[in-house]
Amino acid sequence: MKQRLPLLALLLIFISFSSMNTSSAQEPSKTYLALGDSYTIGESVAESQRWPMQLAARLVHEGIPMKDPKIIAKTGWRTDDLKAAIEADNELLESYDLVSLLIGVNNQYQGKSVESFAPEFEELLQIAIKYAGGKKENVFVVSIPDYGKTPFGAAKEDQIKKELDAYNKVSKNIAKKYGVAYFNITPISRMAKSQPELVAHDDLHPSGKMYTKWVELFGKKIEKMLKK
């Protein structure tokens, strides 16, 4: 028995060393900052059904380790509200591996001009790029959904469409100016008129099923962004 002890000790040391090497070789989890309003926080859907959560889950499924998204978003926020919330958040990391921006519907809903929206959106995009460590290729913008196709907005469907098209044109052009990826989910949101299951129980916000369609639209491209 005494002769076997050194061998056992060596075996335990080898196993421990191998375990340490395997652990250190594992890819660190990616960080994700999602900036927005009610659409990003997932008003009227379960937390797991929010599109940033669905996106993170998809990325994990595809072999990209992800930490839970850091979400700065609240129902009713305009561009200026989001900026103030970012500046007031003391728990933000210095930089994130991925940053998304979806904002503007409340500017439109509250009658703010698209001219006033443009510089505020551009400033938020600059902030998003800063929190991506200056890497514009790690930032993406999501278009504003068209709530005019929901029961809530049906009475002003045409007006809402016209105004949101103008807002989305501005955000798309600004994203292009900075070389940031832009994903147009607005056509998907307009499917809600004929597919009521895509609307949450509040008759206004997207359901988890609609958010799934959003992630299906841009998920593969986000995977490629993070694997570069």
KOLTI-161464 format. One line per 2 residues: number of its first residue (from 1); their letters; for each residue x, y, z of C-alpha. Coordinates in steps of 0.001 Angstrom, whole numbers, plus 500000, padded with zeros to 6 digits. Layout:
% residues N
NUM) a) X/Y/Z  ...;
//
This chain:
% residues 228
1) mk) 500000/500000/500000  502854/502416/500839;
3) qr) 504329/501966/497355  501023/502861/495712;
5) lp) 500610/506195/497493  503107/508172/495354;
7) ll) 501454/506883/492186  498028/507863/493477;
9) al) 499298/511295/494426  500829/511798/490988;
11) ll) 497582/510706/489352  495567/513201/491406;
13) if) 497993/515995/490528  497769/515123/486827;
15) is) 493953/515094/486883  493892/518425/488712;
17) fs) 496331/520004/486237  494366/518699/483250;
19) sm) 491159/520104/484700  492780/523521/485137;
21) nt) 493986/523542/481535  490554/522592/480219;
23) ss) 488893/525313/482288  491350/527997/481193;
25) aq) 490872/527012/477550  487128/527609/477671;
27) ep) 485971/530682/475796  484788/533444/478157;
29) sk) 481102/534310/478006  480176/537213/475734;
31) ty) 478509/540313/477142  475497/542005/475556;
33) la) 473987/545448/476190  470448/546017/474851;
35) lg) 469245/549636/474719  465651/550608/474033;
37) ds) 462088/551033/475218  459023/548797/475710;
39) yt) 459976/546628/472742  463375/545802/474225;
41) ig) 462126/545233/477777  459355/543042/476344;
43) es) 456236/544733/477682  453436/542174/478239;
45) va) 455567/539078/477606  457514/536779/479931;
47) es) 461141/537694/480565  462332/534662/478605;
49) qr) 460309/535840/475593  461960/539260/475315;
51) wp) 463833/539380/472049  467246/540116/473634;
53) mq) 466763/537047/475858  465689/534939/472882;
55) la) 468699/536162/470924  471090/535295/473756;
57) ar) 469514/531844/474091  469926/531249/470366;
59) lv) 473579/532270/470489  474222/529877/473382;
61) he) 472496/527107/471432  474841/527825/468525;
63) gi) 477877/527400/470736  478553/531012/471699;
65) pm) 478713/531346/475507  476674/534361/476621;
67) kd) 476036/536129/479884  472480/537330/480504;
69) pk) 471875/540543/478541  472172/543845/480371;
71) ii) 468940/545608/479372  468447/549352/479743;
73) ak) 464900/549904/478536  461520/550954/479884;
75) tg) 458022/551345/478519  457355/554924/477431;
77) wr) 460951/555994/476996  461905/558456/474262;
79) td) 465448/558956/473004  466192/561536/475721;
81) dl) 464889/559223/478460  467147/556420/477282;
83) ka) 470184/558689/477208  469487/559877/480761;
85) ai) 469077/556294/481983  472377/555221/480435;
87) ea) 474177/558145/482053  472611/557339/485439;
89) dn) 473444/553612/485404  476403/552907/487669;
91) el) 476532/549181/486901  477501/549405/483244;
93) le) 480673/547655/482152  483299/549689/480345;
95) sy) 482555/547788/477144  480399/544949/475779;
97) dl) 480898/542355/473069  477517/543208/471546;
99) vs) 475274/546293/471741  471804/546802/470231;
101) ll) 469674/549930/469850  465922/550121/469219;
103) ig) 464301/553460/470089  461943/556098/468730;
105) vn) 458373/554866/468902  457539/557097/471866;
107) nq) 459038/560131/470141  456581/559461/467322;
109) yq) 453656/558611/469617  454134/561820/471627;
111) gk) 454186/563930/468480  457892/564776/468433;
113) sv) 459225/565771/465025  461445/563446/463049;
115) es) 463875/566381/462754  464335/566436/466533;
117) fa) 464633/562643/466620  467560/562498/464194;
119) pe) 470319/564143/466304  469157/562395/469478;
121) fe) 469210/559005/467762  472645/559723/466323;
123) el) 473975/560580/469766  472576/557324/471156;
125) lq) 474240/555379/468365  477543/557057/469216;
127) ia) 477019/555987/472830  476241/552434/471706;
129) ik) 479473/552304/469703  481393/553617/472713;
131) ya) 480008/550805/474878  481022/548309/472200;
133) gg) 484594/549395/472800  484539/551554/469697;
135) kk) 483845/548518/467509  480980/549539/465222;
137) en) 480884/546012/463817  479643/544817/467227;
139) vf) 476641/547170/467219  473284/546739/465510;
141) vv) 470137/548828/465144  466623/547383/464995;
143) si) 463879/549311/463182  460743/550544/464958;
145) pd) 457762/548163/464709  454521/549460/463182;
147) yg) 451955/549420/465986  449357/550758/463541;
149) kt) 448692/547137/462591  447641/546279/466148;
151) pf) 444129/546694/467603  445458/549617/469669;
153) ga) 446677/551585/466664  444192/550467/464019;
155) ak) 442177/553716/464062  445254/555687/462912;
157) ed) 446876/552953/460846  447810/555050/457806;
159) qi) 449142/558002/459813  451231/555754/462055;
161) kk) 452694/553950/459051  453665/557199/457349;
163) el) 455296/558662/460451  457157/555493/461443;
165) da) 458422/555051/457897  459961/558524/458204;
167) yn) 461518/557675/461578  462910/554397/460299;
169) kv) 464361/556073/457236  466287/558418/459521;
171) sk) 467598/555650/461790  468584/553511/458797;
173) ni) 470518/556370/457192  472316/557178/460439;
175) ak) 473225/553520/460962  474585/553427/457411;
177) ky) 476589/556610/458049  478372/554900/460944;
179) gv) 478729/551527/459239  476442/549839/461758;
181) ay) 474238/546852/460903  470543/547712/460536;
183) fn) 467785/545107/460745  464366/545975/459360;
185) it) 461771/544093/461416  458962/546510/460483;
187) pi) 457532/544248/457735  457262/541465/460320;
189) sr) 455369/543779/462681  452876/544489/459914;
191) ma) 451990/540808/459742  450114/541324/463017;
193) ks) 447100/542680/461161  446345/539236/459726;
195) qp) 448051/537154/462430  446660/538192/465834;
197) el) 448849/535662/467638  451772/537988/466921;
199) va) 450288/540597/469293  450507/540389/473093;
201) hd) 447418/540354/475302  447568/544155/475684;
203) dl) 446603/544520/471984  449639/546742/471377;
205) hp) 453012/545127/471907  454510/542135/470091;
207) sg) 453987/538660/471483  456826/536263/472136;
209) km) 456031/534647/468788  456685/537900/466957;
211) yt) 459931/538429/468830  460957/534930/467732;
213) kw) 460463/536010/464122  462685/539039/464722;
215) ve) 465459/536834/466075  465041/534463/463140;
217) lf) 465582/537455/460838  468887/538629/462272;
219) gk) 470115/535840/464556  472412/534226/461997;
221) ki) 474057/537550/461198  474649/538257/464884;
223) ek) 476304/534846/465208  478732/535800/462439;
225) ml) 479398/539161/464104  480453/537451/467334;
227) kk) 482484/534705/465677  484761/537108/463781;
//
